[in-house]
Amino acid sequence: MVKKIPPNPFLKLKLYLTRFKIAQLLAKHPDQCCSMLGQQLEMVASSTLSHHLKQLSECGLLKMRKEGTFIYYSADMDVIQKYAPYLLA
């Protein structure tokens, strides 16, 4: 019987080019809200961007900070340096 290995969310990041771009952008330019990211990633709809940000936050790659009605995202640099250093290249 073969034991199934649970998927690594950081390896999954490479499979999603948009998520990779978002994480890389936030690693280089932290503290951005969804609308700011959307302007830089012109090809992504805001609902799709929100979904990707949620997924990246849930796997621990991003930190969130709420200010009024805005949520600002930053990369968790400790996590990135440990598990996804290729985002810093």
C-alpha positions as CSV (number, residue, x, y, z in Angstrom):
1,M,0.0,0.0,0.0
2,V,1.3,3.4,-1.0
3,K,1.1,6.2,1.6
4,K,-0.3,9.4,0.1
5,I,1.8,12.5,0.9
6,P,-0.2,15.6,1.6
7,P,0.3,18.5,-0.9
8,N,2.7,21.3,0.0
9,P,1.0,24.6,-0.4
10,F,4.3,26.3,-1.4
11,L,4.9,23.9,-4.2
12,K,1.3,24.5,-5.4
13,L,2.2,28.2,-5.6
14,K,4.4,27.5,-8.6
15,L,1.5,25.9,-10.4
16,Y,-0.5,29.0,-10.3
17,L,1.3,31.7,-12.2
18,T,-1.0,34.5,-11.0
19,R,-0.5,33.5,-7.3
20,F,3.3,33.3,-7.9
21,K,3.2,36.9,-9.4
22,I,1.1,38.2,-6.5
23,A,3.4,36.6,-3.9
24,Q,6.5,37.9,-5.7
25,L,5.1,41.4,-6.0
26,L,4.2,41.5,-2.3
27,A,7.7,40.2,-1.3
28,K,9.2,43.1,-3.2
29,H,6.6,45.7,-2.5
30,P,4.8,45.0,0.8
31,D,1.7,46.7,2.3
32,Q,-0.6,46.9,-0.7
33,C,-4.4,46.7,-0.9
34,C,-6.4,44.7,-3.4
35,S,-7.0,47.7,-5.7
36,M,-3.3,48.6,-5.8
37,L,-2.4,45.0,-6.7
38,G,-5.1,44.9,-9.3
39,Q,-3.6,47.9,-11.0
40,Q,-0.2,46.2,-11.2
41,L,-1.7,42.9,-12.3
42,E,-3.9,44.3,-15.0
43,M,-5.1,41.0,-16.3
44,V,-6.7,39.8,-13.0
45,A,-10.4,40.5,-12.1
46,S,-10.9,41.9,-8.6
47,S,-12.9,38.8,-7.5
48,T,-10.2,36.5,-8.8
49,L,-7.5,38.6,-7.1
50,S,-9.4,38.4,-3.8
51,H,-9.7,34.6,-4.1
52,H,-5.9,34.3,-4.8
53,L,-5.1,36.6,-1.8
54,K,-7.3,34.5,0.4
55,Q,-5.5,31.3,-0.7
56,L,-2.1,32.8,-0.2
57,S,-3.1,34.1,3.3
58,E,-4.5,30.7,4.3
59,C,-1.3,28.9,3.5
60,G,0.6,31.4,5.7
61,L,2.5,33.2,2.9
62,L,0.8,36.6,3.4
63,K,0.0,38.8,6.4
64,M,-3.1,41.0,6.4
65,R,-3.7,44.3,8.1
66,K,-7.1,46.0,8.1
67,E,-7.3,49.8,8.1
68,G,-10.9,51.1,7.8
69,T,-12.5,49.3,4.9
70,F,-9.2,48.3,3.3
71,I,-7.2,45.2,3.8
72,Y,-3.4,45.6,3.2
73,Y,-1.4,42.6,2.3
74,S,2.3,41.9,2.9
75,A,4.4,38.9,2.4
76,D,5.5,37.0,5.6
77,M,9.2,37.3,5.0
78,D,10.1,34.6,7.6
79,V,7.9,32.1,5.8
80,I,9.2,33.1,2.3
81,Q,12.8,32.9,3.3
82,K,12.3,29.4,4.8
83,Y,9.9,27.8,2.3
84,A,9.8,29.9,-0.9
85,P,13.1,31.8,-1.3
86,Y,12.7,31.7,-5.1
87,L,10.1,34.6,-4.7
88,L,13.0,36.9,-3.7
89,A,14.9,36.3,-6.9
